[in-house]
Amino acid sequence: MALYETVAILKPTLSDAEAAEWMEKTRAALTKAGGEIIGHEVWGRRKLVHPIGKARDGVYLYLKYNAAPSLIKKLSHDFSLDAAIMRQVTMLAVERALQEKPAKAAPAAAPAPSAS
């Protein structure tokens, strides 16, 4: 199993309760198929950078989960059939350790000009 992230944009005509219901339905489908939910967030209604059809805003949802690649194929297919979804993207998540950048050394003081 690998770690995946999915961001979905739902139609703006959905209420907050309907968006939460969609999230719960998707979480249940993932766990039933053998996936493991790591985290999820409802980012809420936001303005789109570019209109999709006539929609100028959408309801953004985020899921992070462990799943087999075959489950991702099925999930992508199910999303393509769901009328509530305007756009979605699923990507392989990369866990990265934070790297501390070394502090920059102060520039050396220039030698004072000699008086001749």
Secondary structure, 3 states (H helix, E strand, C coil): CEEEEEEEEECCCCCHHHHHHHHHHHHHHHHHCCCEEEEEEEEEEEEEEEEECCEEEEEEEEEEEEECHHHHHHHHHHHHHCCCEEEEEEEECCCCCCCCCCCCCCCCCCCCCCCC
